[in-house]
Amino acid sequence: MAKKKFEEAVAQLEAIVEDLESGDLPLDKAMKRFEEGVKLSKICSDTLDEAETRVRVLTGETEEGLQDAPFAEADQRGTE
């Protein structure tokens, strides 16, 4: 299965929730829609986990919290 964009997966998941909440689907179709929803939910969760990891890497956050970054290079450039 090609990787879905997060926004597409969320939109499809919302449509599935609406279908299921309507109560108009026969049980077998409701179960199929539910299975699709579970898969889309996993895609969304995985995508958010990846984004969180990237943000932590970019901000220098670790398990212990944010790490101080040295500003020596910036200080030297400002004094030249």
ABEGO torsion letter per residue (X at the ends): XBBBBAAAAAAAAAAAAAAAAAGABBAAAAAAAAAAAAAAAAAAAAAAAAAAAAAAAAAGBBAAEBBBBBAAAAAAAAAX
